[in-house]
Amino acid sequence: MGHTCSSPPSTGLATIVRSILRELPGSDPSKTTPRDELIATLQERVTEPTVVVLDEGDDLPETDILDVLRCVPDMSWIAICHDDIDWLSRVDESIRHGLTDRSPQLDKFTTGELTDILDARQRVGLEGGVISRGQLRTLADDAAEIARRGIFALRAAAELAEERGHSTIEDIDVADSFARARRQLREQALESLLFHHLVLYEIIRRKGRIRTAAVNDRMMRLQLLPTMAATRRRSRSENGERSSRNSLRTTSPIVMARDRGGSTGHAIRRSHRHLT
C-alpha cells in the first residue's frame, strides 16, 4: 500500500482534490488552480496504490468526485455515510457496478485508544506541557468512544484556557469544554445541510413541535417547496448553496473561534489544523 489519504467532510470537488494532493508527495496546489488542472495533477501524482477516505460522504453522489477518482489509476476510495443503501441508490450506475459489496464495520475507540489519539493531536497542536495525560483521559472518557467529540473538546478546552488567561489548560477548562464542543459540533452539522433542510430545521427549532401540514404551508409561503426537488438533484457547488446558506445565518462560531486569539497573550494553541 502506497498512501492513505483522507478528505474533509463532503464539500466541492476542487476542495476534495486539493486535500488529497496535499497528502501526496509534491507541492501543494494553489487555491486558484483551475479544476481541470487539479484533476490532471492528481492523475499524474498517483504513482502507487493509494486509498482515499471520503468522510461525511452523504452528498458525494450529487457531485463529480466519484467519477474523477474512478479515472485515477491505482486509486481506491472508501466513502463514509449514514445510510449505505440510500447512498448506493443515488450513485451513478456506471460507478456502482465497479464497487465492492463490502461495508467495513469499525469498532469504537476504547478510552485508552482515544486518549492516545488526543495525545498525538495535542503534541502537534498545543504548546508543550499545557495539558496532562489525566486531563486527556477525562476528555476521552466524556467523548463516549467517538474521536470527533474528543478532538472538539480538546480544542474547546484550549480556547477556554486562552480566553481565561491560563498558562496551561486547567481542570475547569476541561470541565467546561464539553458544552462548547457540543455546540461547535452542532454548528458543523448544520453547515453540511442543504439550504431547504436548514430552513426546515430553523422552523422546527423556533416553533418546537409542529404539524407536517403547518411546515409545508410555511415553506410554501417561503417559496421553497417548488424548488426542493430541483435542489436535491443539483450538485452542491462551493459557491452555490453554500453562499445561500451563509446568507441565512451569521458566521459560524467555529470560524470565529479559529480567528480569535487569547486576550491576555498566553499562547496555548500553536496549530488549529490538528485540533479539528
CYANA upper distance limits for C-alpha pairs under 8 A (distance plus 0.5 A):
  1 MET  CA     48 GLU  CA      8.09
  1 MET  CA     49 PRO  CA      5.97
  1 MET  CA     50 THR  CA      7.13
  2 GLY  CA     48 GLU  CA      5.97
  2 GLY  CA     49 PRO  CA      5.50
  2 GLY  CA     50 THR  CA      5.98
  3 HIS  CA     24 LEU  CA      8.05
  3 HIS  CA     48 GLU  CA      8.25
  3 HIS  CA     49 PRO  CA      7.22
  3 HIS  CA     50 THR  CA      5.12
  3 HIS  CA     51 VAL  CA      6.76
  4 THR  CA     50 THR  CA      6.22
  4 THR  CA     51 VAL  CA      5.21
  4 THR  CA     52 VAL  CA      6.34
  4 THR  CA     53 VAL  CA      8.01
  5 CYS  CA     20 ILE  CA      6.63
  5 CYS  CA     23 GLU  CA      6.71
  5 CYS  CA     24 LEU  CA      8.37
  5 CYS  CA     50 THR  CA      8.00
  5 CYS  CA     51 VAL  CA      6.65
  5 CYS  CA     52 VAL  CA      5.17
  5 CYS  CA     53 VAL  CA      6.61
  6 SER  CA     19 SER  CA      8.22
  6 SER  CA     20 ILE  CA      7.37
  6 SER  CA     52 VAL  CA      6.01
  6 SER  CA     53 VAL  CA      5.09
  6 SER  CA     54 LEU  CA      6.65
  6 SER  CA     55 ASP  CA      7.73
  7 SER  CA     16 ILE  CA      6.24
  7 SER  CA     19 SER  CA      6.35
  7 SER  CA     20 ILE  CA      6.84
  7 SER  CA     52 VAL  CA      7.62
  7 SER  CA     53 VAL  CA      6.68
  7 SER  CA     54 LEU  CA      5.72
  7 SER  CA     55 ASP  CA      6.74
  8 PRO  CA     16 ILE  CA      7.14
  8 PRO  CA     19 SER  CA      7.68
  8 PRO  CA     54 LEU  CA      7.72
  8 PRO  CA     55 ASP  CA      6.80
  9 PRO  CA     54 LEU  CA      7.76
  9 PRO  CA     55 ASP  CA      5.61
  9 PRO  CA     56 GLU  CA      5.43
  9 PRO  CA     57 GLY  CA      7.38
 10 SER  CA     16 ILE  CA      8.26
 10 SER  CA     54 LEU  CA      7.84
 10 SER  CA     55 ASP  CA      7.13
 10 SER  CA     56 GLU  CA      6.06
 10 SER  CA     57 GLY  CA      5.78
 10 SER  CA     58 ASP  CA      7.90
 10 SER  CA     59 ASP  CA      7.08
 10 SER  CA     60 LEU  CA      7.13
 10 SER  CA    192 SER  CA      8.29
 11 THR  CA     15 THR  CA      7.04
 11 THR  CA     16 ILE  CA      7.24
 11 THR  CA    236 ARG  CA      8.36
 11 THR  CA    237 SER  CA      8.17
 11 THR  CA    238 GLU  CA      7.36
 12 GLY  CA     16 ILE  CA      6.94
 12 GLY  CA     63 THR  CA      8.13
 12 GLY  CA    236 ARG  CA      7.57
 12 GLY  CA    237 SER  CA      5.96
 12 GLY  CA    238 GLU  CA      5.60
 13 LEU  CA     17 VAL  CA      6.73
 13 LEU  CA     63 THR  CA      7.52
 13 LEU  CA     64 ASP  CA      7.25
 13 LEU  CA     65 ILE  CA      5.96
 13 LEU  CA    237 SER  CA      8.44
 14 ALA  CA     18 ARG  CA      6.59
 14 ALA  CA     35 ARG  CA      6.31
 14 ALA  CA     38 LEU  CA      7.71
 15 THR  CA     19 SER  CA      6.69
 16 ILE  CA     20 ILE  CA      6.84
 16 ILE  CA     65 ILE  CA      8.43
 17 VAL  CA     21 LEU  CA      6.71
 17 VAL  CA     38 LEU  CA      7.25
 17 VAL  CA     39 ILE  CA      7.58
 17 VAL  CA     42 LEU  CA      7.80
 18 ARG  CA     22 ARG  CA      6.73
 18 ARG  CA     28 ASP  CA      8.12
 18 ARG  CA     29 PRO  CA      6.89
 18 ARG  CA     38 LEU  CA      7.64
 19 SER  CA     23 GLU  CA      7.36
 20 ILE  CA     24 LEU  CA      7.12
 20 ILE  CA     52 VAL  CA      8.03
 21 LEU  CA     25 PRO  CA      8.22
 21 LEU  CA     26 GLY  CA      8.31
 21 LEU  CA     28 ASP  CA      7.00
 21 LEU  CA     29 PRO  CA      7.70
 21 LEU  CA     42 LEU  CA      7.00
 21 LEU  CA     45 ARG  CA      8.50
 22 ARG  CA     26 GLY  CA      8.33
 22 ARG  CA     27 SER  CA      7.88
 22 ARG  CA     28 ASP  CA      5.68
 22 ARG  CA     29 PRO  CA      7.93
 24 LEU  CA     45 ARG  CA      7.90
 24 LEU  CA     46 VAL  CA      8.25
 25 PRO  CA     45 ARG  CA      8.01
 26 GLY  CA     45 ARG  CA      8.22
 29 PRO  CA     33 THR  CA      7.09
 29 PRO  CA     38 LEU  CA      8.02
 33 THR  CA     37 GLU  CA      7.10
 33 THR  CA     38 LEU  CA      7.04
 34 PRO  CA     38 LEU  CA      6.83
 35 ARG  CA     39 ILE  CA      6.84
 36 ASP  CA     40 ALA  CA      6.73
 37 GLU  CA     41 THR  CA      6.57
 38 LEU  CA     42 LEU  CA      6.71
 39 ILE  CA     43 GLN  CA      6.84
 39 ILE  CA     68 VAL  CA      7.84
 40 ALA  CA     44 GLU  CA      6.81
 41 THR  CA     45 ARG  CA      6.50
 42 LEU  CA     46 VAL  CA      6.78
 42 LEU  CA     72 VAL  CA      8.02
 43 GLN  CA     71 CYS  CA      8.45
 43 GLN  CA     72 VAL  CA      5.74
 43 GLN  CA     73 PRO  CA      7.64
 46 VAL  CA     50 THR  CA      7.65
 46 VAL  CA     72 VAL  CA      8.00
 46 VAL  CA     73 PRO  CA      7.78
 46 VAL  CA     74 ASP  CA      7.44
 46 VAL  CA     75 MET  CA      7.82
 47 THR  CA     73 PRO  CA      8.42
 47 THR  CA     74 ASP  CA      7.55
 48 GLU  CA     74 ASP  CA      6.38
 49 PRO  CA     74 ASP  CA      5.12
 49 PRO  CA     75 MET  CA      6.39
 49 PRO  CA     76 SER  CA      8.21
 50 THR  CA     74 ASP  CA      6.67
 50 THR  CA     75 MET  CA      5.35
 50 THR  CA     76 SER  CA      6.71
 51 VAL  CA     75 MET  CA      6.36
 51 VAL  CA     76 SER  CA      5.29
 51 VAL  CA     77 TRP  CA      5.73
 51 VAL  CA     78 ILE  CA      7.90
 52 VAL  CA     75 MET  CA      7.94
 52 VAL  CA     76 SER  CA      6.82
 52 VAL  CA     77 TRP  CA      5.01
 52 VAL  CA     78 ILE  CA      6.75
 53 VAL  CA     77 TRP  CA      6.21
 53 VAL  CA     78 ILE  CA      5.32
 53 VAL  CA     79 ALA  CA      6.58
 53 VAL  CA     80 ILE  CA      8.01
 54 LEU  CA     77 TRP  CA      7.59
 54 LEU  CA     78 ILE  CA      6.46
 54 LEU  CA     79 ALA  CA      5.17
 54 LEU  CA     80 ILE  CA      6.55
 55 ASP  CA     79 ALA  CA      6.82
 55 ASP  CA     80 ILE  CA      5.63
 55 ASP  CA     81 CYS  CA      7.98
 56 GLU  CA     79 ALA  CA      8.12
 56 GLU  CA     80 ILE  CA      6.06
 56 GLU  CA     81 CYS  CA      6.13
 57 GLY  CA     79 ALA  CA      6.17
 57 GLY  CA     80 ILE  CA      5.92
 57 GLY  CA     81 CYS  CA      5.72
 58 ASP  CA     80 ILE  CA      7.99
 58 ASP  CA     81 CYS  CA      5.54
 58 ASP  CA     82 HIS  CA      7.35
 58 ASP  CA     87 TRP  CA      7.04
 59 ASP  CA     63 THR  CA      7.78
 60 LEU  CA     64 ASP  CA      8.16
 60 LEU  CA     65 ILE  CA      7.44
 60 LEU  CA     66 LEU  CA      7.67
 61 PRO  CA     66 LEU  CA      7.83
 61 PRO  CA     87 TRP  CA      7.70
 61 PRO  CA     90 ARG  CA      6.25
 61 PRO  CA     91 VAL  CA      5.40
 61 PRO  CA     92 ASP  CA      7.74
 62 GLU  CA     90 ARG  CA      8.16
 62 GLU  CA     91 VAL  CA      8.35
 62 GLU  CA    233 ARG  CA      7.33
 62 GLU  CA    234 ARG  CA      7.42
 62 GLU  CA    235 SER  CA      5.40
 62 GLU  CA    236 ARG  CA      7.61
 63 THR  CA    235 SER  CA      5.75
 63 THR  CA    236 ARG  CA      7.45
 64 ASP  CA     68 VAL  CA      6.82
 65 ILE  CA     69 LEU  CA      6.66
 66 LEU  CA     70 ARG  CA      6.58
 66 LEU  CA     95 ILE  CA      7.99
 67 ASP  CA     71 CYS  CA      7.07
 67 ASP  CA     95 ILE  CA      7.45
 68 VAL  CA     72 VAL  CA      7.43
 69 LEU  CA     75 MET  CA      7.39
 69 LEU  CA     76 SER  CA      8.12
 69 LEU  CA     77 TRP  CA      8.18
 70 ARG  CA     75 MET  CA      7.88
 70 ARG  CA     76 SER  CA      8.15
 70 ARG  CA     95 ILE  CA      8.15
 81 CYS  CA     87 TRP  CA      7.82
 83 ASP  CA     87 TRP  CA      6.55
 84 ASP  CA     88 LEU  CA      6.49
 85 ILE  CA     89 SER  CA      6.77
 86 ASP  CA     90 ARG  CA      7.14
 87 TRP  CA     91 VAL  CA      7.09
 88 LEU  CA     96 ARG  CA      7.37
 91 VAL  CA     95 ILE  CA      7.21
 91 VAL  CA     96 ARG  CA      6.57
 92 ASP  CA     96 ARG  CA      6.64
 93 GLU  CA     97 HIS  CA      6.69
 94 SER  CA     98 GLY  CA      7.61
 95 ILE  CA     99 LEU  CA      7.36
108 LYS  CA    145 GLU  CA      6.11
108 LYS  CA    146 ILE  CA      7.20
109 PHE  CA    113 GLU  CA      6.27
109 PHE  CA    114 LEU  CA      6.33
109 PHE  CA    145 GLU  CA      5.38
109 PHE  CA    146 ILE  CA      7.20
109 PHE  CA    147 ALA  CA      7.82
110 THR  CA    114 LEU  CA      6.65
110 THR  CA    145 GLU  CA      6.32
111 THR  CA    115 THR  CA      6.52
111 THR  CA    137 ARG  CA      7.47
111 THR  CA    140 ALA  CA      6.11
111 THR  CA    141 ASP  CA      6.11
111 THR  CA    144 ALA  CA      8.42
111 THR  CA    145 GLU  CA      6.76
112 GLY  CA    116 ASP  CA      6.85
112 GLY  CA    137 ARG  CA      7.83
112 GLY  CA    140 ALA  CA      8.32
113 GLU  CA    117 ILE  CA      6.89
114 LEU  CA    118 LEU  CA      6.70
114 LEU  CA    137 ARG  CA      8.48
114 LEU  CA    140 ALA  CA      6.11
114 LEU  CA    145 GLU  CA      7.37
114 LEU  CA    146 ILE  CA      8.42
114 LEU  CA    147 ALA  CA      6.81
114 LEU  CA    150 GLY  CA      8.09
115 THR  CA    119 ASP  CA      6.55
115 THR  CA    133 ARG  CA      8.31
115 THR  CA    136 LEU  CA      6.26
115 THR  CA    137 ARG  CA      5.74
115 THR  CA    139 LEU  CA      8.31
115 THR  CA    140 ALA  CA      5.96
116 ASP  CA    120 ALA  CA      6.73
117 ILE  CA    121 ARG  CA      6.87
117 ILE  CA    147 ALA  CA      8.34
118 LEU  CA    122 GLN  CA      6.60
118 LEU  CA    136 LEU  CA      7.05
118 LEU  CA    140 ALA  CA      8.13
118 LEU  CA    150 GLY  CA      7.66
118 LEU  CA    151 ILE  CA      6.92
118 LEU  CA    154 LEU  CA      7.92
119 ASP  CA    123 ARG  CA      6.69
119 ASP  CA    133 ARG  CA      7.96
119 ASP  CA    136 LEU  CA      7.40
120 ALA  CA    124 VAL  CA      7.30
121 ARG  CA    125 GLY  CA      6.36
121 ARG  CA    126 LEU  CA      8.45
121 ARG  CA    151 ILE  CA      8.43
121 ARG  CA    274 HIS  CA      6.19
121 ARG  CA    275 LEU  CA      6.89
122 GLN  CA    126 LEU  CA      5.47
122 GLN  CA    127 GLU  CA      8.37
122 GLN  CA    154 LEU  CA      8.47
122 GLN  CA    274 HIS  CA      8.19
122 GLN  CA    275 LEU  CA      7.90
123 ARG  CA    127 GLU  CA      7.86
123 ARG  CA    128 GLY  CA      7.29
124 VAL  CA    270 ARG  CA      8.30
124 VAL  CA    271 SER  CA      7.45
124 VAL  CA    274 HIS  CA      7.10
125 GLY  CA    269 ARG  CA      6.40
125 GLY  CA    270 ARG  CA      5.87
125 GLY  CA    271 SER  CA      4.85
125 GLY  CA    272 HIS  CA      6.89
125 GLY  CA    273 ARG  CA      7.82
125 GLY  CA    274 HIS  CA      5.74
125 GLY  CA    275 LEU  CA      6.55
126 LEU  CA    130 VAL  CA      7.70
126 LEU  CA    268 ILE  CA      6.32
126 LEU  CA    269 ARG  CA      4.86
126 LEU  CA    270 ARG  CA      5.78
126 LEU  CA    271 SER  CA      7.22
127 GLU  CA    267 ALA  CA      7.92
127 GLU  CA    268 ILE  CA      6.20
127 GLU  CA    269 ARG  CA      6.53
127 GLU  CA    270 ARG  CA      6.74
129 GLY  CA    168 THR  CA      8.08
130 VAL  CA    167 SER  CA      7.77
130 VAL  CA    168 THR  CA      4.82
130 VAL  CA    169 ILE  CA      6.12
130 VAL  CA    268 ILE  CA      7.37
131 ILE  CA    135 GLN  CA      7.03
131 ILE  CA    136 LEU  CA      7.76
131 ILE  CA    168 THR  CA      6.97
131 ILE  CA    169 ILE  CA      5.96
131 ILE  CA    170 GLU  CA      8.20
132 SER  CA    136 LEU  CA      6.91
133 ARG  CA    137 ARG  CA      6.73
134 GLY  CA    138 THR  CA      6.82
135 GLN  CA    139 LEU  CA      6.86
135 GLN  CA    171 ASP  CA      7.64
135 GLN  CA    174 VAL  CA      7.51
136 LEU  CA    140 ALA  CA      6.65
136 LEU  CA    154 LEU  CA      8.22
137 ARG  CA    141 ASP  CA      6.49
138 THR  CA    142 ASP  CA      6.79
138 THR  CA    174 VAL  CA      8.40
139 LEU  CA    143 ALA  CA      6.74
139 LEU  CA    150 GLY  CA      6.23
139 LEU  CA    153 ALA  CA      7.08
139 LEU  CA    154 LEU  CA      7.39
139 LEU  CA    174 VAL  CA      7.60
140 ALA  CA    144 ALA  CA      7.60
140 ALA  CA    145 GLU  CA      7.48
140 ALA  CA    147 ALA  CA      8.35
140 ALA  CA    150 GLY  CA      5.93
141 ASP  CA    145 GLU  CA      7.64
142 ASP  CA    150 GLY  CA      7.96
142 ASP  CA    178 PHE  CA      8.39
143 ALA  CA    147 ALA  CA      7.47
143 ALA  CA    148 ARG  CA      8.44
143 ALA  CA    149 ARG  CA      5.61
143 ALA  CA    150 GLY  CA      5.42
146 ILE  CA    150 GLY  CA      7.22
147 ALA  CA    151 ILE  CA      6.67
148 ARG  CA    152 PHE  CA      6.60
149 ARG  CA    153 ALA  CA      6.59
149 ARG  CA    181 ALA  CA      7.52
149 ARG  CA    182 ARG  CA      8.10
149 ARG  CA    185 LEU  CA      8.22
150 GLY  CA    154 LEU  CA      6.65
151 ILE  CA    155 ARG  CA      6.86
151 ILE  CA    275 LEU  CA      6.62
151 ILE  CA    276 THR  CA      6.89
152 PHE  CA    156 ALA  CA      6.59
152 PHE  CA    181 ALA  CA      5.73
152 PHE  CA    184 GLN  CA      8.15
152 PHE  CA    185 LEU  CA      7.97
152 PHE  CA    275 LEU  CA      7.46
152 PHE  CA    276 THR  CA      6.84
153 ALA  CA    157 ALA  CA      6.57
153 ALA  CA    174 VAL  CA      8.21
153 ALA  CA    177 SER  CA      5.84
153 ALA  CA    178 PHE  CA      6.04
153 ALA  CA    180 ARG  CA      7.95
153 ALA  CA    181 ALA  CA      5.43
154 LEU  CA    158 ALA  CA      6.90
154 LEU  CA    174 VAL  CA      8.24
154 LEU  CA    177 SER  CA      7.86
154 LEU  CA    275 LEU  CA      7.61
155 ARG  CA    159 GLU  CA      6.72
155 ARG  CA    181 ALA  CA      8.46
155 ARG  CA    275 LEU  CA      5.93
155 ARG  CA    276 THR  CA      7.78
156 ALA  CA    160 LEU  CA      6.65
156 ALA  CA    177 SER  CA      5.54
156 ALA  CA    178 PHE  CA      8.06
156 ALA  CA    180 ARG  CA      6.69
156 ALA  CA    181 ALA  CA      6.35
157 ALA  CA    161 ALA  CA      6.67
157 ALA  CA    169 ILE  CA      7.24
157 ALA  CA    173 ASP  CA      5.56
157 ALA  CA    174 VAL  CA      5.68
157 ALA  CA    176 ASP  CA      7.75
157 ALA  CA    177 SER  CA      5.30
158 ALA  CA    162 GLU  CA      6.77
158 ALA  CA    169 ILE  CA      6.81
158 ALA  CA    173 ASP  CA      8.07
158 ALA  CA    268 ILE  CA      6.63
158 ALA  CA    269 ARG  CA      7.06
159 GLU  CA    163 GLU  CA      6.69
159 GLU  CA    257 ALA  CA      8.03
159 GLU  CA    262 GLY  CA      8.23
159 GLU  CA    268 ILE  CA      8.38
159 GLU  CA    269 ARG  CA      8.44
160 LEU  CA    164 ARG  CA      6.58
160 LEU  CA    173 ASP  CA      6.28
160 LEU  CA    176 ASP  CA      8.46
160 LEU  CA    177 SER  CA      7.77
161 ALA  CA    165 GLY  CA      6.65
161 ALA  CA    166 HIS  CA      5.54
161 ALA  CA    167 SER  CA      7.88
161 ALA  CA    168 THR  CA      7.31
161 ALA  CA    169 ILE  CA      5.86
161 ALA  CA    170 GLU  CA      7.57
161 ALA  CA    173 ASP  CA      6.43
161 ALA  CA    268 ILE  CA      7.76
162 GLU  CA    166 HIS  CA      6.51
162 GLU  CA    167 SER  CA      8.14
162 GLU  CA    261 GLY  CA      7.85
162 GLU  CA    262 GLY  CA      5.03
162 GLU  CA    263 SER  CA      7.63
162 GLU  CA    264 THR  CA      8.02
162 GLU  CA    265 GLY  CA      8.38
162 GLU  CA    266 HIS  CA      6.55
162 GLU  CA    267 ALA  CA      7.23
162 GLU  CA    268 ILE  CA      6.63
163 GLU  CA    261 GLY  CA      8.22
163 GLU  CA    262 GLY  CA      5.53
163 GLU  CA    263 SER  CA      6.37
163 GLU  CA    264 THR  CA      7.94
164 ARG  CA    262 GLY  CA      8.36
164 ARG  CA    263 SER  CA      8.39
164 ARG  CA    264 THR  CA      8.38
165 GLY  CA    262 GLY  CA      7.47
165 GLY  CA    263 SER  CA      7.53
165 GLY  CA    264 THR  CA      5.84
165 GLY  CA    265 GLY  CA      7.88
165 GLY  CA    266 HIS  CA      6.58
166 HIS  CA    170 GLU  CA      7.90
166 HIS  CA    266 HIS  CA      7.34
167 SER  CA    266 HIS  CA      6.30
167 SER  CA    267 ALA  CA      8.04
167 SER  CA    268 ILE  CA      7.54
168 THR  CA    268 ILE  CA      7.37
169 ILE  CA    173 ASP  CA      6.66
169 ILE  CA    174 VAL  CA      7.77
169 ILE  CA    268 ILE  CA      8.30
170 GLU  CA    174 VAL  CA      7.09
171 ASP  CA    175 ALA  CA      6.64
172 ILE  CA    176 ASP  CA      6.59
173 ASP  CA    177 SER  CA      6.42
174 VAL  CA    178 PHE  CA      7.88
176 ASP  CA    180 ARG  CA      7.66
177 SER  CA    181 ALA  CA      6.51
178 PHE  CA    182 ARG  CA      6.67
179 ALA  CA    183 ARG  CA      6.84
180 ARG  CA    184 GLN  CA      6.69
181 ALA  CA    185 LEU  CA      6.56
182 ARG  CA    186 ARG  CA      6.69
183 ARG  CA    187 GLU  CA      6.74
184 GLN  CA    188 GLN  CA      6.71
184 GLN  CA    253 PRO  CA      7.55
184 GLN  CA    254 ILE  CA      6.48
185 LEU  CA    189 ALA  CA      6.71
186 ARG  CA    190 LEU  CA      6.74
187 GLU  CA    191 GLU  CA      6.69
187 GLU  CA    252 SER  CA      7.23
187 GLU  CA    253 PRO  CA      8.01
187 GLU  CA    254 ILE  CA      7.89
188 GLN  CA    192 SER  CA      7.24
188 GLN  CA    254 ILE  CA      8.27
189 ALA  CA    193 LEU  CA      7.50
190 LEU  CA    198 LEU  CA      7.40
193 LEU  CA    197 HIS  CA      6.42
193 LEU  CA    198 LEU  CA      6.26
194 LEU  CA    198 LEU  CA      6.70
194 LEU  CA    241 GLU  CA      7.47
194 LEU  CA    245 ARG  CA      8.30
195 PHE  CA    199 VAL  CA      6.90
195 PHE  CA    241 GLU  CA      6.73
195 PHE  CA    242 ARG  CA      8.36
195 PHE  CA    244 SER  CA      7.40
195 PHE  CA    245 ARG  CA      6.05
196 HIS  CA    200 LEU  CA      6.71
196 HIS  CA    224 LEU  CA      7.29
196 HIS  CA    228 MET  CA      7.28
197 HIS  CA    201 TYR  CA      6.63
198 LEU  CA    202 GLU  CA      6.71
198 LEU  CA    245 ARG  CA      8.19
199 VAL  CA    203 ILE  CA      6.76
200 LEU  CA    204 ILE  CA      6.86
200 LEU  CA    215 VAL  CA      8.13
200 LEU  CA    219 MET  CA      8.21
201 TYR  CA    205 ARG  CA      6.48
202 GLU  CA    206 ARG  CA      6.64
203 ILE  CA    207 LYS  CA      6.60
203 ILE  CA    215 VAL  CA      8.08
204 ILE  CA    208 GLY  CA      5.73
204 ILE  CA    209 ARG  CA      7.28
204 ILE  CA    210 ILE  CA      7.30
210 ILE  CA    214 ALA  CA      7.18
210 ILE  CA    215 VAL  CA      7.44
211 ARG  CA    215 VAL  CA      6.93
212 THR  CA    216 ASN  CA      6.72
213 ALA  CA    217 ASP  CA      6.59
214 ALA  CA    218 ARG  CA      6.56
215 VAL  CA    219 MET  CA      6.63
216 ASN  CA    220 MET  CA      6.45
216 ASN  CA    225 LEU  CA      8.04
217 ASP  CA    221 ARG  CA      6.78
218 ARG  CA    222 LEU  CA      6.97
219 MET  CA    223 GLN  CA      6.74
219 MET  CA    224 LEU  CA      5.95
219 MET  CA    225 LEU  CA      6.59
220 MET  CA    224 LEU  CA      6.30
220 MET  CA    225 LEU  CA      5.97
220 MET  CA    226 PRO  CA      8.12
223 GLN  CA    227 THR  CA      8.19
224 LEU  CA    228 MET  CA      6.74
225 LEU  CA    229 ALA  CA      8.38
227 THR  CA    231 THR  CA      6.55
228 MET  CA    232 ARG  CA      6.76
229 ALA  CA    233 ARG  CA      7.11
230 ALA  CA    234 ARG  CA      6.67
236 ARG  CA    240 GLY  CA      6.97
236 ARG  CA    241 GLU  CA      6.61
236 ARG  CA    242 ARG  CA      8.29
237 SER  CA    241 GLU  CA      7.22
237 SER  CA    242 ARG  CA      7.89
238 GLU  CA    242 ARG  CA      6.67
238 GLU  CA    243 SER  CA      8.47
239 ASN  CA    243 SER  CA      6.11
240 GLY  CA    244 SER  CA      7.21
241 GLU  CA    245 ARG  CA      6.46
242 ARG  CA    246 ASN  CA      6.63
243 SER  CA    247 SER  CA      6.81
244 SER  CA    248 LEU  CA      7.26
245 ARG  CA    249 ARG  CA      7.55
246 ASN  CA    250 THR  CA      7.24
246 ASN  CA    251 THR  CA      7.84
251 THR  CA    255 VAL  CA      7.42
251 THR  CA    256 MET  CA      7.68
252 SER  CA    256 MET  CA      7.08
253 PRO  CA    257 ALA  CA      6.47
254 ILE  CA    258 ARG  CA      6.87
255 VAL  CA    259 ASP  CA      7.01
256 MET  CA    260 ARG  CA      6.63
258 ARG  CA    272 HIS  CA      7.53
261 GLY  CA    265 GLY  CA      8.43
262 GLY  CA    266 HIS  CA      6.65
262 GLY  CA    267 ALA  CA      7.38
271 SER  CA    275 LEU  CA      7.65
272 HIS  CA    276 THR  CA      7.23
